[in-house]
């Protein structure tokens, strides 16, 4: 077993170094500083002046020592002060002192204890400085996540939180929308319950399972559920807690963590955000002593040093799998990689049902509608939506959450809270109304667009003065070229409506322009939907789970041609939107005026007006 300070002579040097410093300080104090300070308080004068002061009657007390005379006399300001002078063999001195009524005495020589003198001069100051240094060291260790009562031995103490079986332990029933991940992890639970069943045929337990997915999808919850189902101790620690300012401290924490895990086996060790310490090592020659790299090397060594069938399983979570070191991902360390993706329609509905058990809800809640409105939302975002709905119900003075509360909370997450105090001129409201109806009308007149669910011109705290919400009737995993192009046309509908009705352009289309450019560029550079470039890869995407960073893989000339294709695609969508709105100009006016009056229009109301036949 390796300990943080075992066979490491470098750790003794700092202790000796500080001991020498303390010893030097005490020596300088005793030999030079203290006598100098003491002497400054007593003024030394010549013997002749001492005799003059006696004759003038200024001296009141005299004390004889071995080689000097200390006396108290008045100075020029008539203030009492201590003086000293050298002792001479003066037989008349005693008579002179008696004649001037001066009190005089001498010390009876006593032999001071050498042990007491040594204790007071050396040990006591040393103990005081040592105690003060220890106190400051412990305080510093506490602030930096270690230390405490353990002193120096707590240098590499792990900060892992340990959970044992309790009444509120998580189980797989608490995890919804991740059926595939639960199925992959259920075998780990079964192994921890019945290890002999696997050992009988020679199967080894998987040492590590890597949970990969976007933030908020339930990776930590899954790890807790595995521990709860298996009824074993659960160690939880974040990868950032291993990386410290002092070199070697992270590696010491890894050793301590695995030592504790082996003592409590079978158990589960969960390392969240493992990419903090598991990043790929670069090929440079100057990173060998990097603290993060030392911590990673120690983690690799500890995972290799597991005893077979000991029952210690490592679960780790990350949303940046592409940044992990290849040595960490090889079989024998992290044997399995379990994707924890964003939930689909059925998964979102299941998550809503699980979280709804904690709230008081109306009996007529339609979770399917909410699930369809939250496409692309993670489990954490869905939980936040329900909580926002509950808070809204309390603000409105109701005891139960209604369907309206849930729908409003979805809009709150998407666009922010309503700005009820916002003052907008009637002209701007009219522009916003035509803009939003332009989106909705273009969407409704196309074959491959999602149905309009809601239109509003009530400003939101996100900065939007209005928005049009479309909700797919079912779950869509793939999108065709026609569907993406229809999205471009729908996004262009707002700006085109402004141009047709008012003959001008406003800043209200800024977000539409951003989305159009992003979709059009992806169609050409990533999805191979360009006749010019075909299936040529033009850009690559990294950090898939964190929004995706793209980088071009073509020459500057090709990149310029890509820009031209993107521009042509956007212009085509703009033209298509203009044709649709021009052909339905009467409905554009009618719907916009209705929206100005109502401020909010449901999808059913919108379609009813759109489908009315003018006699």
C-alpha positions, 0 to 999 in steps of 0.5 A, spaced: 500 500 500 502 506 498 502 512 502 503 519 501 509 520 504 512 513 504 519 513 501 520 520 499 526 523 502 523 530 499 518 531 504 523 531 509 527 537 507 522 542 508 521 540 515 529 541 516 529 547 512 523 550 517 527 548 523 533 551 521 530 558 520 526 557 527 533 556 530 536 561 527 531 566 528 531 564 536 539 565 536 539 572 533 534 574 538 537 572 544 544 574 542 543 580 538 536 583 538 534 582 545 540 585 549 540 591 544 533 592 545 535 592 553 541 596 552 537 602 549 532 603 555 538 604 560 543 610 558 550 609 559 554 615 562 561 616 564 563 615 572 565 622 573 558 624 571 555 619 575 559 622 581 557 629 579 549 627 579 551 624 586 553 631 589 548 635 586 543 630 589 540 628 583 541 620 584 536 617 588 537 609 588 544 605 586 545 598 585 551 595 584 553 589 580 559 585 578 562 590 573 557 596 572 553 600 577 546 602 575 542 608 578 536 612 578 537 619 577 533 626 574 535 628 567 535 635 564 527 635 564 527 633 571 524 626 569 527 620 573 531 615 568 535 609 569 543 610 568 549 605 568 556 606 568 562 602 569 564 600 576 571 602 579 575 601 585 573 607 589 573 607 597 570 614 597 563 612 594 560 609 599 561 615 604 559 620 598 552 616 597 551 616 605 552 623 605 547 625 600 542 620 603 542 615 597 539 608 597 544 603 595 544 595 595 547 590 591 545 583 589 546 577 593 549 572 587 545 566 586 546 561 581 541 560 576 538 553 574 541 552 567 535 548 565 531 553 567 535 558 563 535 553 557 528 552 557 526 560 557 531 562 552 530 556 547 525 551 548 519 556 550 520 561 544 521 555 539 515 552 542 511 558 541 513 559 534 512 552 532 505 552 535 503 558 531 506 555 525 502 549 526 496 553 527 497 557 520 498 551 517 492 547 519 488 554 517 491 554 510 489 546 509 482 547 511 481 553 506 485 549 501 480 542 502 485 538 506 488 538 513 484 539 519 486 535 525 490 530 521 496 535 520 501 533 515 498 527 514 492 530 511 496 532 506 493 527 501 486 526 504 480 524 499 474 529 499 470 524 497 463 524 500 460 517 502 453 515 502 450 508 505 444 505 504 438 509 507 431 510 506 431 515 501 436 512 497 435 513 489 433 507 485 432 506 478 425 508 479 427 515 480 430 515 473 426 516 467 427 517 460 433 513 460 431 506 459 437 504 455 442 506 460 438 503 466 439 496 462 446 497 461 447 499 468 443 493 471 448 488 470 453 492 474 447 491 480 446 484 478 454 483 479 454 486 486 448 482 488 451 475 485 458 475 484 459 468 484 454 467 478 459 471 474 465 468 477 463 461 476 464 461 468 470 466 469 467 472 468 470 478 471 467 485 473 467 491 469 472 495 473 469 502 470 463 505 466 463 511 463 457 515 463 457 520 457 452 525 455 450 532 455 449 536 462 443 535 466 441 528 463 441 524 469 448 521 469 449 523 477 442 520 478 444 514 475 450 513 479 446 514 485 441 509 483 446 504 481 449 504 488 442 504 491 439 498 487 446 494 489 445 496 496 453 498 497 457 504 499 457 510 494 463 514 494 462 521 490 467 526 488 468 531 483 474 531 478 476 538 480 477 536 487 483 532 485 487 538 482 490 542 487 496 547 487 501 543 491 504 538 486 503 531 488 497 532 492 492 530 487 495 523 486 495 523 494 488 524 494 487 518 488 491 513 493 487 515 499 480 514 495 482 507 492 484 505 499 478 507 502 474 504 497 478 497 497 476 497 505 469 498 504 468 493 498 464 492 494 462 499 493 461 504 487 466 510 486 463 515 482 468 521 479 464 526 476 467 531 471 472 526 470 475 530 464 478 535 469 483 530 470 483 525 465 484 530 459 489 527 453 496 528 455 500 532 450 506 530 446 511 536 449 517 534 453 515 539 459 509 537 461 511 531 465 511 534 472 504 537 471 499 536 477 494 534 472 498 529 469 501 526 475 494 525 478 491 522 471 497 517 472 496 515 479 488 514 477 491 509 471 495 505 476 490 505 481 485 502 476 490 497 474 492 495 481 485 493 482 484 486 485 480 481 481 473 480 483 474 485 489 467 488 487 469 495 487 466 499 480 468 505 478 463 510 475 465 516 471 461 522 468 463 527 462 460 531 457 467 531 453 469 524 452 473 526 446 478 530 450 479 524 455 486 520 454 486 514 450 489 510 456 483 511 460 478 509 455 482 502 454 479 496 456 481 494 463 480 501 465 473 503 463 470 497 460 463 500 458 461 507 455 454 508 456 451 514 453 446 518 457 442 522 451 437 527 451 430 524 452 425 523 447 418 524 447 416 518 451 422 519 455 420 526 457 413 524 458 416 519 463 420 524 467 414 529 467 410 523 471 416 522 475 417 529 478 409 530 478 409 526 484 412 531 488 407 536 486 400 538 487 397 537 480 390 538 477 387 532 474 386 534 467 394 535 466 396 533 459 403 531 460 404 529 452 403 536 450 408 539 455 413 533 453 412 535 445 413 542 447 420 541 450 423 537 445 431 537 446 430 539 453 434 535 458 431 531 465 434 537 469 430 542 465 424 538 465 424 538 473 425 546 473 419 547 468 415 543 473 418 547 479 417 554 475 409 552 474 408 550 481 411 557 483 407 560 478 401 557 481 403 560 488 403 567 485 397 566 482 394 564 489 392 557 487 393 550 491 394 546 485 398 546 478 394 547 472 396 546 465 396 553 464 402 554 469 406 548 465 405 551 459 407 558 461 413 555 465 415 552 458 415 559 455 419 562 461 424 557 460 424 558 452 423 566 452 424 568 460 418 572 464 413 576 461 415 584 462 408 586 464 411 593 465 414 594 458 412 600 455 411 599 447 408 604 442 402 602 438 407 602 432 412 598 434 406 593 437 403 593 430 410 591 427 411 585 432 404 583 430 405 583 423 412 580 424 410 574 428 404 573 424 409 572 418 412 567 421 406 563 423 402 564 416 408 562 412 409 555 417 402 554 416 402 554 408 408 549 407 407 542 407 413 540 412 413 545 417 411 543 425 404 546 427 403 553 430 402 552 437 402 559 440 403 566 437 404 572 442 406 579 442 407 580 450 415 582 451 419 577 455 425 578 459 430 575 454 429 581 450 424 578 445 418 582 443 414 576 441 415 569 438 411 564 435 411 557 438 411 551 433 410 544 436 411 537 432 406 532 433 411 527 434 418 525 435 423 527 430 430 524 429 431 525 422 430 532 418 430 532 410 432 537 406 425 539 405 424 540 412 430 544 413 429 549 407 422 550 410 425 552 417 429 557 413 422 560 409 419 560 416 424 564 419 424 569 413 417 570 414 417 575 419 422 580 416 419 579 409 412 581 412 415 587 415 418 589 408 411 588 405 407 592 410 411 597 412 417 597 406 422 597 411 427 593 416 427 593 423 432 589 428 426 584 430 429 579 425 436 579 429 435 572 432 431 569 425 438 571 421 442 568 426 438 561 426 437 562 418 445 562 417 446 557 422 441 552 419 443 554 412 451 553 413 450 546 416 445 544 410 451 545 406 458 544 410 455 538 415 449 535 412 451 534 404 445 538 402 449 542 396 449 540 389 455 543 388 459 540 394 455 534 395 457 529 400 464 533 401 466 534 409 467 541 409 467 542 417 468 538 423 464 539 430 467 537 437 464 538 444 458 535 441 455 535 448 456 542 449 453 546 443 458 543 438 465 547 436 465 547 428 472 548 424 473 548 417 477 543 413 477 546 407 481 551 403 480 559 403 477 559 396 472 553 398 470 557 404 468 563 400 464 558 395 461 555 401 459 562 403 456 564 397 452 557 397 449 559 404 447 566 401 444 563 395 440 559 400 438 564 404 436 569 399 431 563 396 428 562 402 427 570 403 424 570 396 419 563 397 417 567 404 415 573 400 411 569 395 407 565 400 405 572 404 403 576 397 399 570 396 395 571 402 396 578 404 388 579 406 389 573 411 396 577 413 392 583 415 386 580 418 390 575 423 395 581 425 389 585 427 386 580 431 393 579 434 394 586 436 387 586 440 388 579 443 396 579 444 396 572 445 393 567 440 393 559 440 394 555 434 387 553 434 385 560 434 390 562 428 388 556 424 380 557 425 381 564 422 386 562 417 381 557 414 375 561 414 372 562 407 371 569 405 364 570 402 
